[in-house]
Amino acid sequence: GLIICNIGDGKGKTTAAIGTAIRASGAGLSVHIIQFVKSKGSPTKHKSKGGEWPLSAEVEFLNNLIIPKGSGPITIEQVGLGFVGILGDNKTKVAHIDAAILGLESAREAIHSKRYDVIILDEIISAVELGLLTENDVVGLISRKNPALHLVLTGHNKFAKIFDNCDIVTNMQMIKHPYYQGILAQRGIDY
């Protein structure tokens, strides 16, 4: 199994990971996605509680494909509480840390379960960047995976210890982004 890391300040890290999930599922592999930092949100509200956005369209779509819920070829678990310290976040750092630690435990369980061929830990590297988890927490997960398991990690910053354990590292570099012109995320494109 490969350890794949999609990082950078550019758009497309989660999109690439979801593409990997769909490709793997199409090849008959079982996939579990755990999303750190991102909140469960509501699929209908533009913005819910502070720092939370609506449920991402890809999660909503994939959840609708999973029948009965939780037993499909792709399962999704969201463990985050939303953005940390930006876009109206009013939760304590401790609450965000607690959620990330619960997500870490869930990831350990998923890795040990041997139920999945591919596990995607979306935004786990961002959780390290934000001080919710440590680089050693992620390296510990990597070291516990069985040899056949494919593990996909996403996030923003570069962490040498994590990279040293990866087979593929792709840096998605931002050249231009509408957020910096005051344009917020677009449903169906960004979430």
Summary of the structure (lengths in Angstrom):
residues: 191
radius of gyration: 15.7
end to end distance: 28.5
largest distance: 45.1
contacts: 604
relative contact order: 0.24
helix: 36%
strand: 15%
